[in-house]
Amino acid sequence: MPHDAAAIVARTVLLLGLLEDEGLTDRELNKVLVADGTEHGADPQQAGAPVESDRR
């Protein structure tokens, strides 16, 4: 997979759109986003996963 900025932005927008279509609760969405970063040994906060206080 390409790792240039445009490809990363495109994948991120696509992922967010797909997740929004699923109608997940904040807790379910957080689990998906945290799992995405942590399965590679990343800190969830550094992986960009929102915490409950970030969600409105």
N, C-alpha and C positions, 0 to 999 in steps of 0.2 A: 504494500500500500504506500502511496506517496505520503510524505510527511511535510510537505511545504505548507505555508500558512493558509493558502486558499483551500487545500484539501482538508485541513484540520477544521476550518470554519464550516465547510460544506458538510462534513460528517457530523459536526456538533449540531448544526441546524437541523439536519435530517433526524438525528437521534432525539432531539428535543421535540420535534414535531410528532414523531412516532410515539414518544412517551405521553405527550399531551393527548393524543388520540385514544390512548388506553384508558384515560380517566382515572388514573391512580390517585390514591390519597397522598397527602404529604409524606406520611410515614412510609408508604410503599415506594414512592418516588425516591425518597432518601435512601432506602435500602438498595434500590437498583443503582443509584449513582455512587454510593459508597462501595458497593461490591465491585463496580467497574474499575475503580482505582486501586482497591486493596488487594485484588487478586494478583497484582503485579508487585506487591510489596510496598505500594505508595501509601503515604499518610492520607486519610480521607480528606482532611482539610486542604492539603496541598493539591489533591486531585480535583479540587473545585466543587466538591460535594457541598450542597447547602446544609446548614444546620437549621434546626427548628426555628431559631430566632430570625433567620434570613427569609423565611417563607411568610407570605402575607395572605 
